[in-house]
C-alpha cells in the first residue's frame, strides 16, 4: 500500500484521468473529492463489499439452478436430430 501525506487542497493523480483531492479535515474525518471519468465506477469500500457479496450470492444460486438443468439434461436419453 502506498501511503501519502496531503494537506487541504492538495491532491494525488492516479493514471492520467483520476484525481483525488483533500477537501476538508475536521478532527478525525477527512473529506475527499474525486475526479474520474464516468466510465470508472467509484464506490465506498463498504458498498463495494456488499455489491460483491450480492453478486457472489446471485452466482451461487444460478450455479445451483444450472447444475440442476445440466443434471436433468444428462439423465434424459438422447434423441436424434431431424
N, C-alpha and C positions, 0 to 999 in steps of 0.2 A: 504494500500500500504506500502510495506517495502521500506525504503529509506536508502541506504548505501553510505558511502564515500569511494572512492577508488582513488589511485594515479596511474600514468602511470606504466604499467607492473604489476599492481595488478589485481586480478580477483575475481569473485564470482562463486560458483558452485551451479547449480540447479539440484536437484536429484543426480543421480550417473553418468550421462553422458553428462551434458550440462555445459559448462564453458563460462563465459562472462568476457573478459579481456579489460581493458582500454589500448589502443594502443598509443594514442596521444591526447594532449589537446592543441588547438590553439585558443586563445581568448574565444569566447563562443561556440566553436564547440568541441565535444568530438568524437574521432574515437574509435569505439569498435570492438573487434574481437569476433566471436562466434565459439565455437567448439560444434558440436552436431551431432548425428547420421544422416545419410542421410534420414532415415525414419521420422525424425522430421521436419515438414515444418517450415521455418523461413521466415517471411515477415516483411517489414517495415509497420508500422501501417496504413499509408495512402493507401498502396497497398492492405493490408488485408481488409480494409473497402470497397474498390472498388470491390474486389472479392466477398465479402458478398452481396453487393448491386446487383451485376450482378446475383448471384445465386438466390437471392430473386425475381428479375425480371423474371428469367427463370422459377422459380417455379410458380409464379403468372400466367404467360402466359400458362404454361402447365396445371395449375389448371383450367383455363377457358376452355381450349380445352377438358380436361377430363370431366368437368361438362356438356359440350355440348354433348359429346358422351353418357354419362350416361342418360341425359335427353332424347335423341333420343331412347336409348335402352329401357327406361321405357315407352315411348309412343307407341312403337310397340307392336302389340298383340303377346302374347307368342305362340310359335308353339311347338307341341310335338316332343320329340326326337325320332328318328327312330332307 
